[in-house]
Amino acid sequence: QAAIAAYLDAETAKLDTLVAKIEEAVERLQEYRTALITAAVTGKIDVRGNAIALRHV
């Protein structure tokens, strides 16, 4: 039983690490999305060509 508990503890720790990395990635993507939208709205980037390209998808 001790070996099983140790194994489960190790696997749980791995999962916790993966979840933390995924949460960090999601947070970075949300920040990037916000920055991209801000840049598009303020005219810092031109997205008109992208909108035309997306119509054909």
Secondary structure, 3 states (H helix, E strand, C coil): CHHHHHHHHHHHHHHHHHHHHHHHHHHHHHHHHHHHHHHHHCCCCCCHHHHHHHHCC
